Amino acid sequence: MARLAGVSAQTVSRVSTGSEPVRPETRERVLDAMGQLGYAPNLAARALRHGNFRSIGLIAHQVIRTGESKTIEAVIEAARREGYSVSLVDVQSPSPGDVRDAVQHLSHQAIDGLIIIRAETATPATLALPSTLPVAVSDSRFIGHHPAIGADQVGGSRAAVQHLLDLGHTTVHHIAGPSDSGPADLRAMAWKDTLRTARRRVPAILRGDWSADSGYELGRRLAGRSDVTAVFAANDEMACGLLHSLHEAGREVPYDVSVVGFDDIEVARHLWPPLTTVRQEFQEIGKELVELIMRQMRDRTTMVDYHGTVPAPLIIRGSSAPPRGFAMRAAGA
């Protein structure tokens, strides 16, 4: 193989193990020679020599959703910077059985650590993981069992609701995510607690499925109600559908109805009006998840009590404002 690639045997070894950097053009020649000869590096042998497989397993549910896809992208980028590849398994459902099967599948592929973006209905009691496997999760239910990192769901949601109350809205309606979603429940809880703390009426909760279509359908139910002046949507896609339904009903945003979303996806600032929303720092979350795996491998510790929180700031744009006539009412008071 070395003769075919025109390099030394040591260079072939460096390319196959990834142990040392090799010039891109040299690496391409070696990889081409490997392909011609049908050579595949022996992962088990490499692990014995170097102590790891340089591979991280990643389990996610519904990777097409914004939060999952953005976090996965960030994990892959951070792992690449550390010299690790990522093996992704998208589980069909968030049930403990499916997540367990995914763990077993990844274990057979020889991984050095495991990242779980979200296990949804799985719990520490139902999801038994190898005690020696470094694990990092982005799911608050595993706090105290596995090191966790995630956005400040509660703080971000409180800021969104308080922003609308401070503008002069008497209460805030909520379009929540599905009931089997941990982040959806945290955001709904923060919405309710903020209203109760302010001694405001807590409207009936409406639950969507994270899609713009569900936001549109639920928005149609809200658009005809004159008492609805502010809505906090649990993600930007549902907020986008809500804006559509309000426009169709002739309700002007933000003066008839203010809307706040969650995530700050790329399209949020290009909607009309631009969407006020809570920003999730997906890049930072992915980076921190990989760093948790690296720290466990370096320090040989499980870090079970570690829980990191990434700030989720409120980004104020044009979709939120005082309700129509509020300035005159305030002046009269």
N, C-alpha and C positions, 0 to 999 in steps of 0.2 A: 504493500500500500504506500509506504514511504517513497519507493522508487517511482510509482505511478504518479504521485502528487509532486515529485521533485523536491521533497523536504526530508528532514531527518526523522528517525523513529521517535525522538523526543518531542518533536513538533506534533506528530500524529497523536502522541499520548496527551499533550497539552490540549489539543482540540477535543479529543474524545472525553476527557475528564472535566474540561472547563476550569482546570486548576490555575492556569496562568493566561494572561491576555495574549492573543496572537493577532497579527495584522489581518485586517478583513480579507485582503486578496489571497493571503496564504490560507486562511481558514476556509475560504470558498474552494480552493484547490483540493484541500484535504477532504472536505465534505463531498466534493464531486467524486473523488477517488473511492470514498466509502460507499457512495451510491452505486458506482460501477461494480464494485466487488461484493455488494450486498452485505456490508458490515454494519452491525448495530452494536453500540457500546454495551458492555455487560454492567447493568446498574448495580447488581448485588456486589460484584467485584469492586466497582468503583466506591461503593459505600464502605466496604471493608478497608480500602486503602485510605479514604479521605474522611470517613466518619459520618457521611451523609449522602443523600441522593440528589441534593440541590433541587428539591421539588416540594412545593406546598400544595396541599389539597384545598379545594374551595367548594363549599356547598351553598347553594342558593335556591330559592323558590321563586318562580316567575321572574326570570332574568330580564324580561322585556319591560318590567316596571322601572320607572325612573330611578328610584333610590337604589335598587339592586344593580341595575346596569351601570350606573355611575360609580358605585362602590367597587364593583368587580373590575371596571376599567382602572380605577385607582390602585387596587390591590395588584393587578398584573403589572402596572407600571412600576410600583414600588418594589415588587419582587424582582423584576428585571434589573433594577438598579443594584440589588443585592446579589445578582448572579443566580437567581432561582427561577425556575419555570413554574407554571401554575396549571394544575389539573382541575378542571371545572366539572361539577356534576349539578345539573339543574333537576331537583327532585320534582316528581309529578304532583305531589301534594305535601303539605307541611306536617303530615302525620308522623308520629314517632317511628313507625315501622319503615316508612319511606326514607326518613333521615338516617335510621340505623343501616338500611341497605346501602345508602350512599356512602356511609363511613366505611363499611366493609369493602365496597367496590374500590374506594380510593386506597385503602390499606393494601390491597393486592397490587396496586400500581407502584408501591414503594414511595412513600412520602415522608418528609422530615417533620411536618407540622400540618395542622388543620385549621382553616378559618371557616367559621359558619356565619354567613351574612344574616340569616334569620331562620330560626327553626319553627317559628309560629307556635303550633300547638305542642311541640315537643318540650319536655321539661327536664331538669337534671335527674329527676327520678326515673324518667322513661328512656333517657338517652345515655347509655353507659358507654363511655369512651375509654380507650386504653390509658392507664394511669401514667405511662411513660411518654405519651404523645403530646408534644406542645400544642396547645389549643388556644385560639383567640376567637371571641364572638362579638357580634354587634347586635346583642339581644339582651335586654335588661333582666330577663328572667333567669339568666345564668350567672348573675352577679353573686359572688361568694362561692361559686363552683368552678368557674373558668374566668380567666382575665377577660375583661370586656371593655369595649370602647364604642361610643356612639354620640350622636348629636344630642344637644340639650333639648329634647322634645318638649319637656314641661316648661322650661324657661322661655323657649321660643313661642310656644302657644300662649302662655300668659301675656307676653309682650304684645302679641297680635290682638288679643281680646281687649287688653287694657288700652291699647292705642285707639281702638274704636270707641270705647267708653269715654276716653279723654276728649275725643272729638265732639262729644255731645249726644251720642246715641244712647237711648234708654236701656237697650239690651242688644244682644248679639245672637243671631241664629247660627246654627252649626251644621254643615254637611260633613259628616264623619266618614272615615274609611270603614271597611268591613269589620265585623265584630270579632273575627278570629285573628286580627292583626294587633300585635303588641304596640307598635307606634300609633296606630289609630286610637287605641284605648287610652294611651298616655295623653294624646292631644285632646281627646274628648274630656278626659278627667280634668286637665288643666283649664279648658274652656269653662266647664261647670264650676270649678272651684273659684275661678276669677270672678265669675258673675255672682256667686254666693257671697264671696268676701266683700264685693261692692254692694251687696244687698239689692241685686237686680233680679228680675224675673228670669228663670231658666226655661227657655222654650223647649218644646219636644225636639229630640235629636233626630236628624235624618241621616240614614246610612247609605252610602254609595259603594262602588267597588273599585275606586281609584280612577276610573275611566272618565274621559270628557263626556261620553254619552250619559253616564249616570249623573254627572253634575248638571247636564242639560235637563234631564227628566225631572230631577229633584228641584231644579231651578224653576221649572214651569209651575210647580206647586207653590213656590214662594213668591213668584213674580206678581201674582194677582192679589197679594195681601198688602194692604196699606200699612200694616203695623210692622212690616219687615223693612228696616232701613239699613241694616248692617249684617253681613254674613261672613263668617270665618269658614273657609273650605279647607279640609285636611290635606289637600295637595293641589298643586297648580293645575293639573289636568282637569280636575272637577271644577276648579274655579273658572277655567276657560269655558267649560260647558255652561256654567252658571251665567257668565257674561253674555253668551249667545242667547240664552233664554230670556234674560232681562231685556236685551236689545229688541228681541222679537215682540215682547210685551209692551214696549214703549217706556220702560223704566230706565231713566238716565243714570249711568254710573259716572261719578260717585254721588251726585246730588240727590237722587232718589234712593239709591241703594249703594252703600260702600261695600267693597269686596276685598278680602285679604286671603291669600293662599299660603301654601307651605311648600318649600323645596328650592324656589328660585331657579327653575329650569331656564334654559337659554332663551326660550320663546317668551318668557314672562315679561321682559322689558320691551318686547315688540308688539304686545297686544295693545288694543286701544279701548280704554286708556291703559297705559302701562300698569302692570299688576303690582300692588303692594303685597309683599310676601315675606316669609321667614326663610332665610338662606341656610341650607344644609351644606356644610363644607365637606363634600364627598371625597375630595382629594386628600384632605387631612385625615379623614376617617380611615381610608384605605391604607395610607402611609402608616398610621398608628397601629393598625391591625397587623401589618407585616412586621413592624418593629417589635410588637409583643411576642411574635413567634421567634424573632432573632434573639431577643433578650432571654427567653426561656432556654434556647439552645446554648447560648453563651454561658449563662449563669447556672444552668442545670437546676432550675427551680420552676415550680408550677405557677406561682404568682396568683393563686386562686382568689385572693381578696382584692386584686387590683380592679378598679373601675374608673376609667378615664372618660371625661365628658368634653366634647368639642362644642364651643359656643355656637348658637344658632341665632344670629342677629336678625332683627326686623329691618327690612329694606322698604322704605316708604317711597311710593311712586304715586301715580295719578288716580288709582282706583279707590282711594279712601279720602274722605273729606267730611266736614260737619254736615249733618242732615239739612235738607232744604229748609230755610226759614229759621235755622238755629241762631244765627247772628242777631236777627231781629228779636227773637224771643229772649235771648240773653240780654240784649240792650234794654228791653222792656222790664226785665226782672231787676 
